[in-house]
Amino acid sequence: MKRALITGITGQDGLYLAELLLSKGYEVHGLIRGQNNPKLELVRNVVPDVHLHTGDLLDQSSLTRTLKAAAPDEVYNLGAISYVAYSWENASLTSQVTGIGVLNMLESLRLWAGDDLSGVRFYQASSSEMFGKVQEVPQRESTLLWPRSPYGVSKVYGHYMTINYRESYAMHASSGILFNHESPRRGPEFVTRKVSQAVARIKLGLQDDITLGNLDAKRDWGFAGDYVRAMWLMLQQDQADDYVISTGSTHSIRDLLDVAFARVGIDDWTPYVKQDPRFMRPAEVDLLIGDSTKAKEQLGWVPEVSFTQLVEMMVDNDLAEQKALARS
């Protein structure tokens, strides 16, 4: 039985990945920050068979202790402050957790594994936000990185540190440069879930409108459940490497609104949508679209859920959730 450790297990990716690994017969361990973590019960309800450990990416001793207890064959480092807008509000903390946290995990893994480092495989959750002010379209593994947020800068640090440990210590360390991936488990602070939740509430008469920022920003959106499969595939390869994971299609916020409102029978969403400069990024990333040819050819990975299916899935989930809340 293989053993895996997942940091950031409370997030959507962590939950989907834990479900995937459990279905493959893994013994799964998860790192939880703080004993009173508000998402602790969520993890216990969704993946009750996961062994949970308390630790912090900023506390290297807790990482070493967790590695000793879990003794993993695979480590998936998904832990980060992942909300881009917040990274401007607290650039220092974002840099520590999302950047230095990767170094702490890599170094803890190196020290724990010792001479047997080749027996442990490491995955780093890199991000399309590293491309920022895009230097070519579509973006691929060789595209120059030009991050446009403290979050993106922090991810670049973690990405290159992972490459450095791979090259310096022959560590099987891979990075997935994941483009935007969403699901019904996405937090309501992210625009996709903000939209799906608001659309459900508007349909049910619980909310009048939604306020957004730049409606013309474009993203390459996929389903988180598809993307965690790519993470697992990376760690099954003989050689570690970096891979862009994306759908290869781009959609604007307007496209998102079109599909979401249409799902509840509203053809013209303009009366329900307001714009506010407060929701505009100081430095916008206007067009992200990935080229996942390498992942397709080397991993055999292709996305299975389309953009429309994804948005409709999220709206349907929020309709059911909001109806249940209204009844309770």
C-alpha positions, 0 to 999 in steps of 0.5 A: 500500500502506497502512502501519500501526504497532502498539505492543503488538504482542506482546499478543493484540490486537497479533497479531490486528490484525497478521494482519488488516492483513496480510490487507488488504495493509498493510505492518505495523510493530510496536514491541517493547520491549527487544531481548531481549523474551521474546515476540519469537520469538512475533511472528516466528512468528505474523506473520513479515512484520511489520517490528519496531522497538525502542522504549519508550512512555516514551522519546519519542525512540524513538517519533519514530525509529520513526515516521520509519522506519515512516512509517505512515498508521495508528498503533494504540496498544495498548501498556500494562501491561494486567493490572489486578491488577498495577496496584495493586502498581505504580501508578506504573509503570502510570500512566507506561506506560498513561497518559503513554505515550499522551501520548508517542505522540500528541506524537511523532506530532504532531511527526513529521507536522507540517503533514501531520497530517491524513494520519495516523490514530491509534487509542487502546486505551481500556478498559471498566475506565474505567467502574469503579463503573458509573453506568448499565447498560449503559455507552455512550460518554456514561457517566460514567467512574469508574475503580476501579483504577490501570489504569482511572485511567491509561486515563482519562488516555490516553482524554481526552488522545486526545480533547484532541489530536483537538480541539486539533490536528484529529488523526484520533484515535479511541478504542475503549472495548473491553470484556473480550476474550479468546482462546487468545492471552490471557496465563495471568495473566488469569482466562479463560485461567487457567480454560481452562488449569486446566480442561485440566490438570485433565481431563488429570490434571496439576492438582488444582484452581484458586484464584480470587477473586470468583466473582460478578464479571460481565463483558462478554466477547468474542473479541479477533479480533472486536474488532480488526476494530472498531479497523480500522473506526474508522480508515476513517471520515471523522471520528474518534470514540469507540466502545464495543465490546462484546457487550451480554451479561454473564456471571459467573465462575461462568458461565465455569466452567460452560462451561469444565468442561462442555467437558471433561465435568465438570458439577459444578466445585465440588470443583475450585474454591477461593477465596482473598481474595488474589485479590480486588480492593481495589475491585471492578468488579462489573458491566460490560456495554456498549452498542455501538449506535453501533459497529453503526450507524456502523461496521457492526460486530457481534461474531461469536463468542459467549461459549460459542464463545469459552470452548470455543475457549480450552479446546480450545486449552489441551487441545491445548497441554497434551497436546503439552507432556505428550508433549514 
